[in-house]
């Protein structure tokens, strides 16, 4: 395993005690908090209406109402003296932002860390040592990183392949992960859920809900395109097509990118067709597999909490360094990702959730999921499954590698509190069909909706199931079992 502060650009450490600042890092003080900041991490002061400090925003927060990336300072239009409900202030003034960020609160005698709507900048913490940071790599020295590494659990979860640490677990003993929709209290060093307090009401006008999502996505892309060189992921998938539709009037300021990975034949074919037919500036990035040294560094920067194909292929996206890269993560929330064979009254327990997440029935994992489930067990099954996808899957798996590419600014504009509320408000029947955004794409850009989603659009579609079964027989077998389950 690697060590060395030169491997930790873009990361940070937050503690309540004074300590040395690593060479080349910056140190800030915030009402008794000590923040050590590695090169590459952006920090913006947050002030109330009178200029009183409230805390700090990290990352790339975007204010769509003001049409800009938040830089210099972020001033809210409320006075701290007038605040009666802090949670309401946070929801109104912080979660109105899009982009990728976290918020360190220090106001009204409270000190907390809040993640954005999906935890796109991850945080882990050591409750005993009273220290938090980006990954275990900045919380532990080389000896501690090795000694506290949980090799048995790492192997049980098959992290080197498709596994990950869920429900607050990490690869190191005594290090916990903060999940989205929870804040970390920096006085008690415990995590507490702050959202949702109640189920999201079903929308009476789902068309308007989808239109709002598209408008926010388009605004976010426009802001990034105006701020610097910006590239958008282009694949054969649903969410990529929605990003393209939302970018229709911004094409002159954007490029589109596709990685020519060995298993991405349909993505390459569809992206090439879209680019040729609609005049997109398209880059086909050559596939490059990581060397053993590059793979080790990637795992280290992620705290050894995730592995899989991203480890192998990450050098392929090196050309995106120094620009904004727009991805489509988050759109799955609108499609009920974990809903298979579930209804509103389906009994949900920890073992069933672990099965849906395709993780092994490990005792420690089940206990962690049970603890996560207990405070929300009164919600209906579909809403619990939505939260499980957001928190146990996306927050824990999708973004525990937030800091592995410090020179690349990755933003997923579908991720925001407002967008997630609108997605969760869509009627279940509409979400279950999996075509929740298709009408929106058709409205925004009818011609691109006529090119099939996730298909070649020719004879190769007939051969594709057989080819995928050969490439990944375990996944094919699992799909068959899922289909059989729907027949029972």
LODO-901265 format. One line per field, with one value per residue (C-alpha): residue number from 1; chain; y, x, z. Coordinates in nm, 2 decimals. Each point is the difference from the previous one (the first is absolute). Example, Ala and Ser with C-alpha at 12.3 -4.5 7.8 and 13.67 -1.06 7.14 Angstrom:
2
n = 1, 2
chain = A, A
north = -0.45, 0.34
east = 1.23, 0.14
up = 0.78, -0.07
//
This chain:
488
n = 1, 2, 3, 4, 5, 6, 7, 8, 9, 10, 11, 12, 13, 14, 15, 16, 17, 18, 19, 20, 21, 22, 23, 24, 25, 26, 27, 28, 29, 30, 31, 32, 33, 34, 35, 36, 37, 38, 39, 40, 41, 42, 43, 44, 45, 46, 47, 48, 49, 50, 51, 52, 53, 54, 55, 56, 57, 58, 59, 60, 61, 62, 63, 64, 65, 66, 67, 68, 69, 70, 71, 72, 73, 74, 75, 76, 77, 78, 79, 80, 81, 82, 83, 84, 85, 86, 87, 88, 89, 90, 91, 92, 93, 94, 95, 96, 97, 98, 99, 100, 101, 102, 103, 104, 105, 106, 107, 108, 109, 110, 111, 112, 113, 114, 115, 116, 117, 118, 119, 120, 121, 122, 123, 124, 125, 126, 127, 128, 129, 130, 131, 132, 133, 134, 135, 136, 137, 138, 139, 140, 141, 142, 143, 144, 145, 146, 147, 148, 149, 150, 151, 152, 153, 154, 155, 156, 157, 158, 159, 160, 161, 162, 163, 164, 165, 166, 167, 168, 169, 170, 171, 172, 173, 174, 175, 176, 177, 178, 179, 180, 181, 182, 183, 184, 185, 186, 187, 188, 189, 190, 191, 192, 193, 194, 195, 196, 197, 198, 199, 200, 201, 202, 203, 204, 205, 206, 207, 208, 209, 210, 211, 212, 213, 214, 215, 216, 217, 218, 219, 220, 221, 222, 223, 224, 225, 226, 227, 228, 229, 230, 231, 232, 233, 234, 235, 236, 237, 238, 239, 240, 241, 242, 243, 244, 245, 246, 247, 248, 249, 250, 251, 252, 253, 254, 255, 256, 257, 258, 259, 260, 261, 262, 263, 264, 265, 266, 267, 268, 269, 270, 271, 272, 273, 274, 275, 276, 277, 278, 279, 280, 281, 282, 283, 284, 285, 286, 287, 288, 289, 290, 291, 292, 293, 294, 295, 296, 297, 298, 299, 300, 301, 302, 303, 304, 305, 306, 307, 308, 309, 310, 311, 312, 313, 314, 315, 316, 317, 318, 319, 320, 321, 322, 323, 324, 325, 326, 327, 328, 329, 330, 331, 332, 333, 334, 335, 336, 337, 338, 339, 340, 341, 342, 343, 344, 345, 346, 347, 348, 349, 350, 351, 352, 353, 354, 355, 356, 357, 358, 359, 360, 361, 362, 363, 364, 365, 366, 367, 368, 369, 370, 371, 372, 373, 374, 375, 376, 377, 378, 379, 380, 381, 382, 383, 384, 385, 386, 387, 388, 389, 390, 391, 392, 393, 394, 395, 396, 397, 398, 399, 400, 401, 402, 403, 404, 405, 406, 407, 408, 409, 410, 411, 412, 413, 414, 415, 416, 417, 418, 419, 420, 421, 422, 423, 424, 425, 426, 427, 428, 429, 430, 431, 432, 433, 434, 435, 436, 437, 438, 439, 440, 441, 442, 443, 444, 445, 446, 447, 448, 449, 450, 451, 452, 453, 454, 455, 456, 457, 458, 459, 460, 461, 462, 463, 464, 465, 466, 467, 468, 469, 470, 471, 472, 473, 474, 475, 476, 477, 478, 479, 480, 481, 482, 483, 484, 485, 486, 487, 488
chain = A, A, A, A, A, A, A, A, A, A, A, A, A, A, A, A, A, A, A, A, A, A, A, A, A, A, A, A, A, A, A, A, A, A, A, A, A, A, A, A, A, A, A, A, A, A, A, A, A, A, A, A, A, A, A, A, A, A, A, A, A, A, A, A, A, A, A, A, A, A, A, A, A, A, A, A, A, A, A, A, A, A, A, A, A, A, A, A, A, A, A, A, A, A, A, A, A, A, A, A, A, A, A, A, A, A, A, A, A, A, A, A, A, A, A, A, A, A, A, A, A, A, A, A, A, A, A, A, A, A, A, A, A, A, A, A, A, A, A, A, A, A, A, A, A, A, A, A, A, A, A, A, A, A, A, A, A, A, A, A, A, A, A, A, A, A, A, A, A, A, A, A, A, A, A, A, A, A, A, A, A, A, A, A, A, A, A, A, A, A, A, A, A, A, A, A, A, A, A, A, A, A, A, A, A, A, A, A, A, A, A, A, A, A, A, A, A, A, A, A, A, A, A, A, A, A, A, A, A, A, A, A, A, A, A, A, A, A, A, A, A, A, A, A, A, A, A, A, A, A, A, A, A, A, A, A, A, A, A, A, A, A, A, A, A, A, A, A, A, A, A, A, A, A, A, A, A, A, A, A, A, A, A, A, A, A, A, A, A, A, A, A, A, A, A, A, A, A, A, A, A, A, A, A, A, A, A, A, A, A, A, A, A, A, A, A, A, A, A, A, A, A, A, A, A, A, A, A, A, A, A, A, A, A, A, A, A, A, A, A, A, A, A, A, A, A, A, A, A, A, A, A, A, A, A, A, A, A, A, A, A, A, A, A, A, A, A, A, A, A, A, A, A, A, A, A, A, A, A, A, A, A, A, A, A, A, A, A, A, A, A, A, A, A, A, A, A, A, A, A, A, A, A, A, A, A, A, A, A, A, A, A, A, A, A, A, A, A, A, A, A, A, A, A, A, A, A, A, A, A, A, A, A, A, A, A, A, A, A, A, A, A, A, A, A, A, A, A, A, A, A, A, A, A, A, A, A, A, A, A, A, A, A, A, A, A, A, A, A, A, A, A, A, A, A, A, A, A, A, A, A, A, A, A, A, A, A, A
north = 0.00, 0.35, 0.30, 0.35, 0.34, 0.06, -0.26, 0.19, 0.31, 0.12, -0.15, 0.15, -0.07, 0.16, -0.03, 0.18, 0.00, 0.19, -0.19, 0.05, 0.09, -0.23, 0.16, 0.16, 0.00, 0.30, 0.03, 0.18, 0.06, 0.00, 0.06, -0.27, -0.22, -0.05, -0.07, -0.12, 0.03, -0.17, 0.17, -0.01, 0.03, 0.31, 0.16, 0.29, 0.19, 0.00, 0.32, 0.11, 0.32, 0.21, -0.16, -0.23, -0.32, -0.32, -0.25, -0.11, -0.16, -0.24, -0.11, 0.14, 0.13, 0.15, 0.26, -0.04, 0.29, 0.23, -0.17, -0.06, -0.23, 0.11, 0.18, 0.25, -0.03, -0.12, 0.23, -0.11, 0.24, -0.08, 0.13, -0.26, 0.20, -0.07, -0.37, -0.22, -0.33, -0.07, -0.31, 0.22, 0.25, -0.27, -0.14, 0.34, 0.16, -0.29, -0.27, 0.25, -0.04, -0.25, -0.11, -0.20, 0.12, -0.05, 0.25, 0.05, 0.18, 0.20, 0.22, 0.03, -0.22, -0.29, -0.15, -0.25, -0.14, -0.03, -0.18, 0.11, -0.19, -0.32, 0.04, 0.07, 0.12, -0.28, 0.03, -0.27, 0.05, -0.16, 0.05, -0.09, 0.22, 0.28, 0.06, 0.00, 0.02, -0.09, -0.36, -0.22, 0.08, 0.35, -0.12, -0.28, -0.01, -0.28, -0.24, 0.06, -0.03, -0.35, -0.12, 0.11, -0.13, -0.25, -0.26, -0.27, 0.23, 0.15, -0.35, -0.10, 0.30, -0.07, 0.36, -0.06, -0.08, 0.12, 0.03, 0.30, 0.10, 0.10, 0.15, 0.20, -0.28, 0.06, -0.20, 0.11, -0.09, 0.29, 0.22, 0.06, 0.16, 0.29, -0.08, 0.26, 0.13, -0.02, 0.26, -0.06, 0.17, 0.13, 0.02, -0.35, -0.15, -0.19, 0.00, 0.09, -0.01, 0.35, -0.09, -0.11, 0.08, -0.13, -0.18, 0.20, 0.08, -0.14, 0.27, 0.10, 0.11, -0.23, 0.17, 0.32, -0.18, -0.15, 0.34, 0.16, -0.27, 0.06, 0.38, -0.03, -0.25, 0.24, 0.30, -0.19, -0.11, 0.36, 0.14, -0.25, 0.06, 0.37, -0.06, -0.21, -0.28, -0.25, -0.36, -0.21, -0.38, -0.15, -0.36, -0.21, 0.04, 0.18, 0.26, 0.09, 0.06, 0.23, 0.20, 0.03, 0.13, 0.25, 0.12, 0.06, 0.38, -0.02, -0.22, 0.27, 0.02, -0.38, -0.31, -0.35, -0.30, -0.38, -0.25, -0.27, -0.27, -0.37, -0.05, 0.33, -0.10, 0.12, 0.33, 0.07, -0.09, 0.21, 0.30, 0.00, -0.01, 0.29, 0.21, -0.05, 0.05, 0.31, 0.17, -0.05, 0.06, -0.35, -0.15, -0.37, -0.06, -0.30, -0.27, -0.02, -0.25, 0.10, -0.13, -0.18, 0.32, 0.22, -0.25, 0.00, 0.38, 0.01, -0.24, 0.19, 0.34, -0.17, -0.15, -0.35, 0.02, -0.08, -0.17, -0.15, 0.13, 0.36, -0.10, -0.17, 0.27, 0.32, 0.10, 0.02, 0.32, 0.17, 0.23, 0.16, 0.15, 0.37, 0.02, -0.05, -0.35, -0.04, -0.34, -0.15, -0.16, 0.06, -0.05, -0.36, 0.14, 0.08, -0.36, -0.19, -0.18, -0.25, -0.05, -0.34, -0.22, 0.26, 0.18, 0.27, -0.26, -0.24, -0.09, 0.15, -0.14, 0.03, -0.34, 0.08, 0.34, -0.17, -0.24, 0.29, 0.17, -0.32, -0.01, -0.32, -0.09, 0.10, 0.03, 0.34, 0.14, -0.12, 0.16, 0.33, 0.00, -0.08, 0.30, 0.21, -0.13, 0.04, 0.38, -0.02, -0.33, 0.18, 0.12, -0.21, -0.26, 0.19, 0.31, -0.20, -0.16, 0.34, 0.12, -0.33, 0.07, 0.36, -0.07, -0.37, -0.01, 0.34, 0.18, -0.30, -0.15, 0.27, 0.28, -0.16, 0.05, 0.38, 0.09, -0.25, 0.25, 0.33, 0.18, -0.08, 0.19, -0.25, 0.13, -0.19, 0.26, -0.24, -0.01, 0.27, 0.01, 0.16, -0.25, -0.30, 0.13, 0.04, -0.35, -0.16, 0.18, -0.17, -0.26, -0.35, -0.15, 0.26, -0.07, -0.37, 0.00, 0.14, 0.25, 0.29, 0.25, -0.11, 0.24, 0.28, -0.09, -0.02, 0.35, 0.15, -0.16, -0.23, -0.12, -0.15, -0.18, -0.20, -0.16, -0.32, 0.01, -0.26, -0.16, -0.01, 0.04, -0.29, -0.38, 0.02, 0.05, -0.36, -0.13, 0.22, -0.22, -0.29, 0.22, 0.14, -0.35, -0.11, 0.31, -0.02, -0.33, 0.08, 0.32, -0.18, -0.27, 0.26, 0.17, -0.33, -0.05, 0.35, -0.06, -0.34, 0.17, 0.24, -0.30, -0.16
east = 0.00, 0.11, 0.06, 0.12, -0.17, 0.09, -0.26, -0.29, -0.07, -0.35, -0.05, -0.04, 0.00, -0.24, 0.06, -0.08, 0.36, 0.31, 0.24, 0.28, -0.09, 0.17, 0.26, -0.16, -0.35, -0.20, -0.15, -0.31, -0.17, -0.38, -0.13, 0.22, 0.01, 0.34, -0.02, 0.30, -0.05, 0.21, 0.07, -0.29, -0.29, -0.21, -0.15, -0.25, -0.11, -0.38, -0.14, -0.35, -0.17, 0.20, 0.33, 0.02, 0.19, -0.21, 0.25, 0.18, -0.09, 0.24, 0.02, -0.20, -0.33, -0.22, -0.27, -0.24, -0.22, 0.30, 0.14, 0.35, 0.24, 0.03, 0.34, 0.15, -0.29, -0.35, -0.24, -0.35, -0.29, -0.08, 0.13, 0.12, -0.18, -0.33, 0.05, -0.23, 0.04, 0.35, -0.09, -0.24, 0.27, 0.24, -0.27, -0.09, 0.34, 0.25, -0.20, -0.12, 0.34, 0.10, 0.35, 0.23, 0.06, -0.01, -0.08, 0.18, -0.24, 0.12, -0.29, -0.24, 0.23, -0.02, 0.28, -0.09, 0.09, -0.27, 0.04, -0.17, -0.31, 0.19, 0.33, 0.20, 0.29, 0.03, 0.10, 0.12, 0.07, 0.17, -0.24, 0.26, 0.27, -0.25, 0.12, -0.17, 0.13, -0.03, 0.12, 0.18, 0.32, 0.01, -0.11, 0.25, 0.38, 0.16, 0.02, -0.36, -0.13, 0.15, -0.08, -0.36, -0.07, -0.29, 0.14, -0.26, -0.30, 0.16, 0.03, -0.35, -0.15, 0.21, 0.10, 0.27, -0.28, -0.36, -0.03, 0.01, -0.04, -0.36, -0.20, 0.28, 0.26, 0.35, 0.31, 0.16, -0.08, -0.15, -0.05, -0.36, -0.15, -0.25, -0.30, -0.20, -0.31, 0.19, 0.22, 0.30, -0.02, 0.36, -0.06, -0.15, 0.17, -0.32, -0.20, -0.37, -0.25, -0.14, -0.20, -0.26, -0.23, -0.31, -0.08, 0.02, -0.35, -0.10, -0.01, -0.33, 0.18, 0.29, 0.06, 0.08, 0.22, 0.21, 0.01, 0.15, 0.26, 0.10, 0.01, 0.23, 0.23, 0.02, 0.07, 0.28, 0.16, -0.02, 0.17, 0.29, 0.03, 0.03, 0.27, 0.24, 0.07, -0.29, -0.06, -0.31, -0.01, -0.16, -0.12, -0.29, -0.19, -0.31, 0.17, 0.27, -0.28, -0.17, 0.33, 0.02, -0.35, 0.06, 0.31, -0.17, 0.04, 0.36, 0.17, 0.24, 0.15, 0.02, 0.18, -0.13, 0.22, -0.02, 0.25, 0.07, 0.01, 0.00, -0.35, -0.14, -0.08, -0.36, 0.10, 0.26, -0.23, -0.29, 0.22, 0.17, -0.34, -0.14, 0.31, 0.00, -0.37, -0.03, 0.34, 0.14, 0.36, 0.08, 0.32, 0.04, 0.25, 0.23, -0.03, 0.31, 0.02, 0.17, 0.34, 0.03, 0.15, -0.28, -0.26, 0.16, 0.00, -0.36, -0.11, 0.20, -0.16, -0.34, 0.10, -0.02, -0.38, -0.09, 0.16, -0.14, 0.03, 0.06, 0.34, 0.10, -0.12, 0.06, 0.31, -0.23, -0.16, 0.33, -0.06, -0.29, 0.23, -0.02, -0.36, -0.35, -0.13, -0.38, -0.14, -0.35, 0.01, -0.31, -0.26, -0.06, -0.18, -0.29, -0.03, -0.04, 0.34, -0.06, -0.37, 0.01, -0.29, -0.09, -0.33, -0.08, -0.08, 0.29, 0.18, 0.35, 0.27, 0.38, 0.07, -0.24, 0.17, 0.34, -0.12, -0.15, 0.34, 0.16, 0.23, 0.09, -0.20, 0.28, -0.10, 0.16, -0.15, -0.35, 0.05, 0.10, -0.29, -0.24, 0.13, -0.05, -0.35, -0.14, -0.07, -0.19, -0.18, -0.33, 0.03, -0.17, 0.22, 0.05, 0.12, 0.24, 0.14, 0.05, 0.19, 0.20, 0.11, 0.09, 0.19, 0.11, 0.09, 0.07, 0.14, 0.20, 0.11, -0.05, 0.20, 0.24, 0.25, -0.07, 0.37, 0.17, 0.03, 0.09, 0.07, -0.34, -0.31, -0.29, -0.36, -0.32, -0.28, -0.28, 0.11, -0.16, -0.26, -0.25, 0.05, -0.02, -0.32, -0.15, 0.12, -0.14, -0.33, -0.07, -0.28, 0.13, -0.15, 0.18, 0.33, -0.03, -0.02, 0.35, -0.09, -0.05, 0.21, -0.09, -0.28, 0.22, 0.27, -0.26, -0.13, 0.35, 0.15, -0.23, 0.26, 0.24, -0.29, -0.05, 0.34, -0.04, 0.12, 0.26, -0.02, 0.20, -0.32, 0.09, 0.06, 0.26, -0.27, -0.10, 0.35, 0.06, -0.15, 0.22, 0.31, -0.07, -0.06, 0.34, 0.17, -0.17, -0.18, -0.06, -0.19, -0.20, -0.10, -0.11, -0.21, -0.18, -0.08, -0.14, -0.23, -0.11, -0.08, -0.24, -0.19, -0.06
up = 0.00, -0.07, 0.23, -0.04, 0.00, -0.36, -0.09, 0.17, -0.21, 0.03, 0.34, 0.35, 0.38, 0.25, 0.38, 0.32, 0.13, -0.11, -0.21, -0.25, -0.36, -0.26, -0.22, -0.31, 0.16, 0.13, 0.35, 0.10, 0.33, 0.05, 0.35, 0.16, -0.31, -0.17, -0.37, -0.19, -0.38, -0.26, -0.34, -0.23, 0.25, -0.04, 0.31, 0.01, 0.32, 0.07, 0.15, 0.12, -0.12, 0.25, -0.09, 0.30, -0.07, -0.02, -0.13, -0.31, -0.33, -0.16, -0.36, -0.30, 0.12, -0.27, 0.05, -0.29, 0.11, -0.02, -0.31, 0.14, 0.17, 0.37, 0.03, 0.25, 0.25, 0.03, 0.17, 0.10, 0.02, 0.37, 0.33, 0.25, 0.28, -0.18, -0.04, 0.21, -0.18, -0.12, -0.20, -0.20, -0.07, -0.12, -0.24, -0.13, -0.04, -0.04, -0.18, -0.26, -0.15, -0.27, -0.10, 0.23, 0.35, 0.38, 0.27, 0.33, 0.24, 0.29, 0.13, 0.29, 0.22, -0.25, -0.20, -0.28, -0.34, -0.26, -0.33, -0.32, -0.12, -0.09, 0.19, -0.32, 0.22, 0.25, 0.37, 0.24, 0.37, 0.30, 0.30, 0.26, -0.14, -0.07, -0.35, -0.34, -0.35, -0.37, 0.03, 0.24, -0.19, 0.17, 0.34, 0.05, -0.02, -0.21, 0.30, 0.11, -0.35, -0.03, 0.36, -0.01, -0.35, 0.01, -0.24, 0.09, -0.06, -0.31, -0.14, 0.11, -0.18, -0.31, -0.01, -0.27, -0.24, 0.04, 0.38, 0.23, 0.37, 0.07, 0.29, 0.15, -0.01, -0.14, -0.06, 0.33, 0.35, 0.19, -0.31, -0.10, -0.31, 0.02, -0.23, -0.19, 0.18, 0.33, 0.17, 0.22, 0.34, 0.07, 0.37, 0.06, -0.31, -0.09, -0.32, -0.01, -0.28, -0.09, -0.32, -0.08, 0.29, -0.19, -0.32, -0.32, -0.13, -0.34, -0.27, -0.15, -0.31, -0.08, -0.34, 0.19, 0.24, -0.28, -0.17, 0.32, 0.02, -0.36, 0.05, 0.30, -0.18, -0.30, 0.23, 0.18, -0.33, -0.14, 0.32, -0.03, -0.38, 0.07, 0.27, -0.20, -0.24, 0.06, -0.13, 0.03, 0.02, -0.31, 0.01, -0.12, 0.33, 0.12, 0.22, -0.26, -0.25, 0.25, 0.05, -0.37, -0.03, 0.28, -0.19, -0.33, 0.00, 0.15, -0.26, -0.12, 0.36, 0.07, -0.11, 0.05, 0.10, -0.01, 0.12, -0.25, 0.27, -0.11, 0.13, -0.13, -0.36, 0.01, 0.18, -0.27, -0.28, 0.13, 0.10, -0.34, -0.17, 0.21, -0.06, -0.37, -0.05, 0.22, -0.05, 0.36, 0.08, 0.11, 0.15, 0.00, 0.28, -0.05, 0.26, 0.22, 0.29, 0.32, 0.09, 0.33, 0.15, -0.13, 0.13, 0.34, 0.02, -0.11, 0.27, 0.26, -0.09, 0.04, 0.34, -0.15, 0.02, -0.36, -0.29, -0.33, -0.35, 0.10, 0.14, -0.32, -0.25, 0.19, -0.21, -0.30, 0.13, 0.07, -0.30, 0.19, 0.26, 0.03, -0.12, 0.13, -0.07, 0.01, 0.08, 0.03, 0.35, 0.20, -0.27, 0.11, 0.31, -0.23, -0.11, 0.33, -0.04, 0.28, -0.04, -0.18, 0.13, 0.27, 0.08, 0.26, 0.26, -0.06, 0.32, 0.00, 0.22, 0.01, -0.16, -0.29, -0.05, -0.01, -0.26, -0.21, 0.02, -0.12, 0.30, 0.19, 0.31, 0.24, 0.36, 0.05, -0.32, 0.11, 0.34, -0.15, -0.24, 0.29, 0.18, -0.31, -0.05, 0.35, 0.00, -0.34, 0.04, 0.02, -0.36, -0.27, -0.18, -0.33, 0.18, 0.22, -0.31, -0.16, 0.31, 0.00, -0.36, 0.08, 0.32, 0.01, -0.37, -0.15, 0.30, 0.12, -0.34, -0.26, 0.18, 0.24, -0.29, 0.00, 0.03, -0.23, -0.29, 0.16, -0.33, -0.14, 0.10, -0.02, 0.03, -0.03, -0.05, 0.07, 0.36, 0.22, 0.27, -0.23, -0.28, 0.24, 0.15, -0.35, -0.09, 0.31, -0.05, -0.34, 0.00, 0.08, -0.31, -0.21, 0.17, -0.01, -0.38, -0.02, -0.26, 0.24, -0.20, -0.35, -0.06, 0.13, -0.25, -0.28, 0.10, 0.02, -0.31, -0.19, -0.25, 0.25, 0.17, -0.33, 0.04, 0.22, 0.36, 0.09, -0.34, -0.32, -0.20, -0.24, -0.01, 0.27, 0.26, -0.06, 0.07, 0.30, 0.28, -0.11, -0.01, 0.35, 0.14, -0.13, 0.15, 0.34, 0.06, 0.37, -0.08, -0.27, 0.24, 0.26, -0.27, -0.08, 0.37, 0.03, -0.31, 0.14, 0.33, -0.18, -0.14, 0.34
//
